[in-house]
Amino acid sequence: GPKRIICEGPKKQVMWFILTLLFASLVFWQWSVLIQTYLSWEVSVTLSIGFKTMEFPAVTICNASPFRYSKVKHLLEDLDDLMKAAQQTILTLDSGPNNVNY
């Protein structure tokens, strides 16, 4: 378009100028829609909950902890024992051709 605006006659210059302006404006409009869509996406936030002991006198208005550590401690110990057994099994596997890969 810009080359034709300079090289053509007066009537064609106006036509090419209008066409170039029209399509350039469509490109800029599409870019603006793309940028607005990108900026309108919501942001996700990751929240982690940690446990710590509080010194007396401590005031707690709301404990947001989903579970009590004392209630799930035995489950975590069972999980640790299971993981140790799985690691031991993996480490003691023979790599011979007749052995089954667990």
N, C-alpha and C positions, 0 to 999 in steps of 0.2 A: 503493500500500500504506500509507504512513504516515498518510494522511488517513483511510483506513478503520479503522485501528487506533484512532484517537481517537474517531471518530463512531459506530461500530457498537456493538452489544450485546456483553456479555462473551464469549459463545461465538465470535462472529464476530471479536472483537478478537484472541483467541488464534489463530484460524485465519489471519487476515491477518498477525499478527506472525510466525508460523511461515513462511508463504509469503514474506514480505518478507525474513526472515533467510536462508531457503534461497536465494533468487535473488541476494541481495547476496553471500552466500558463494560462489556460482557465478561471479559477476563477478570477485571478488577472486582466486579460484583461476585463472580464465582470464588475468587480468593477470599473476599470478605465473608461469604457464607462458610467457607471451609474453616477460616480462623475462628469465627463465632461458634461453630460446632465443636471445634477442638477445645476452646476455652469453657464451654458450657458443661463439659463432662465433670461428674462429681468426683471428689477426692475420697479415697478410702483411707481410713486410719486404723492402724494396728495398735491394740492396747494389750499390755501384758501385766499380769497381776503377780506381785511378789509378796512373800511373807517375811515379816520381821517382828522381832519381839519388842514390846513396848515397856518402857520403864514406868514404875508406879511413881507418882499419880499420873495416869494417862486418861484422857477423856476421849472416848470414841462415840461419835454421834451415829455413824452408819458404817458397819463393816460390810464392804462390797465383795468380800471373799465368797466365791461360789461353794466352797466346801471347807471343812475343818481338817487340818493336817492330822490331828490326832485320830480322826475317824478313818482316814485312808492310808495311814502309815503302814498297816499290815499288808495292804494290797500292793503298795510300792515295794515292800520287802519281798513279797512273792514274785513280783515282776523282776526284781534284781536277781533272784535265784533262778528264774526261768532263763534270763539272758545269759547268766554264767554257764548254765547247762548247754545252751545253744552254742555259745562260743567254744566250749570244751569239745562238743561234738564236731564242730567245723574244724577245729585245730587237730583233732585226732583222726580224721578221715585219711585212709590210704588212697594214694592216687593211682593205683593199679588198674589195668583194663577190665578186671572182673568185678570191681566194686561199684555199687550203686551210688550215684551222686545225690545226696540228700538235698 
